[in-house]
Amino acid sequence: METYYPFLAVLVVFILVSFLIRKDVNEDKSLTKKGFIKVIVSMVVVAILAAVYVTIATH
């Protein structure tokens, strides 16, 4: 597997998350509960992508 695939996957997820949570901020520039949940879910997705890549790359 090419080495730039995980970089592209993380980059795409990062861009999608930034578009998803840009309106989920309070007046004091902190995340709302909905935005925080979106960030946590995106971190889980990135961790799963990393685990899948490591599994595929080692076999």
Secondary structure in CASP SS format (residue, H / E / C, confidence):
PFRMAT SS
TARGET T0000
AUTHOR 0000-0000-0000
METHOD secondary structure of the structure
MODEL  1
M C 1.00
E C 1.00
T C 1.00
Y H 1.00
Y H 1.00
P H 1.00
F H 1.00
L H 1.00
A H 1.00
V H 1.00
L H 1.00
V H 1.00
V H 1.00
F H 1.00
I H 1.00
L H 1.00
V H 1.00
S H 1.00
F H 1.00
L H 1.00
I H 1.00
R C 1.00
K C 1.00
D C 1.00
V E 1.00
N C 1.00
E C 1.00
D C 1.00
K C 1.00
S C 1.00
L E 1.00
T C 1.00
K H 1.00
K H 1.00
G H 1.00
F H 1.00
I H 1.00
K H 1.00
V H 1.00
I H 1.00
V H 1.00
S H 1.00
M H 1.00
V H 1.00
V H 1.00
V H 1.00
A H 1.00
I H 1.00
L H 1.00
A H 1.00
A H 1.00
V H 1.00
Y H 1.00
V H 1.00
T H 1.00
I H 1.00
A H 1.00
T H 1.00
H C 1.00
END
